[in-house]
Amino acid sequence: MTVSAPPETTIRPILPEDAPALVEIMAHPTVARWWGAFDEERVEKELIVGEPDLRVYAIEVDGHVVGAIQSYEESEPEFRHAGIDLFLADDVQGHGVGPTAIRLVARRLIEEDGHHRITIDPAADNEHAISAYEKVGFRRVGTMRRYQRMSDGTWIDGLLMELLADELID
């Protein structure tokens, strides 16, 4: 899918029939670099079945699955907040799809679930993703050293970012 004009981006609950499209997207080098290898079994286990505190949504552009975005909640009253993570197909990156999907999930977390703070933790050298998060209002909090273990066994730094409810940029 080639995107030239701002696309119609929507999110919806992820479905078992989304697995083949997600496996294909996750095989793209720009996605696999950060997420690792996913086959249909892993997609089913981690994204479709998931965990009780994890909500996963398919990201669609003009009715085609182009990625996924997930949110999780820390429910401990003293530390209550939500976190998100996402991935997108190569051909829609850089066209506003990521920020749009993030805004949709952030609004839901803030307005419907009552969260005041949302975090995200991209790889510190994933400037493309960091730029997308900053467009929505996320701010850099700090570097988490040797945060993520890559498929080759090396450790890379992560960047902790946060968004307070009143900082969401529409």
HELIX and SHEET records of a PDB file:
HELIX    1   1 PRO A   16  ASP A   18  5                                   3    
HELIX    2   2 ALA A   19  MET A   26  1                                   8    
HELIX    3   3 PRO A   29  TRP A   35  1                                   7    
HELIX    4   4 GLU A   40  VAL A   43  1                                   4    
HELIX    5   5 GLU A   44  VAL A   49  3                                   6    
HELIX    6   6 PRO A   77  PHE A   79  5                                   3    
HELIX    7   7 ASP A   90  VAL A   92  5                                   3    
HELIX    8   8 VAL A   97  ARG A  107  1                                  11    
HELIX    9   9 ARG A  108  GLU A  112  3                                   5    
HELIX   10  10 GLU A  127  VAL A  136  1                                  10    
HELIX   11  11 ALA A  165  GLU A  167  5                                   3    
SHEET    1   A 7 THR A   9  PRO A  13  0                                        
SHEET    2   A 7 LEU A  54  VAL A  61 -1                                        
SHEET    3   A 7 HIS A  64  GLU A  74 -1                                        
SHEET    4   A 7 HIS A  81  LEU A  88 -1                                        
SHEET    5   A 7 ARG A 117  ILE A 120  1                                        
SHEET    6   A 7 TRP A 155  LEU A 164 -1                                        
SHEET    7   A 7 ARG A 139  ARG A 149 -1                                        
END                                                                             
